[in-house]
Structures are given as C-alpha cells and as structure tokens.
C-alpha cells in the first residue's frame, strides 16, 4: 500500500499520518506519524496531549 495522502485519525489506537506534497532533495516525500494511545481510559485522560501533538504535526512547514 502506497503512502500518498495525509490521514487524520481519531480514537484509541488510531494513527495520523502527514505526507508532505513537496519532495525532499533526494526525491523522496517526507512522512510523519502521530499515534494515539490504545487504552481507552488513557485515551480519555490524555486527549488534550494527543490533540496538541497533532496540531504541532500540522503546524510544521
């Protein structure tokens, strides 16, 4: 499965993936991931932390 598009995921155990549209100097595309915790209780307790991490991921240029 190719990684060509950005995916914003919500929920326990979900993974957000950001794919930059401009290639790096070597011709590859930068891809970064941001995973949520798997445990539902921890997810509820730490939701603000996960939102902040996703905001930082998408604020990067």
Secondary structure, 3 states (H helix, E strand, C coil): CCCCCCECCCCCCCEEEEEEEEECCCCCEEEEEEECCCCHHHHHHCHHHHHHHHHHHHHCC
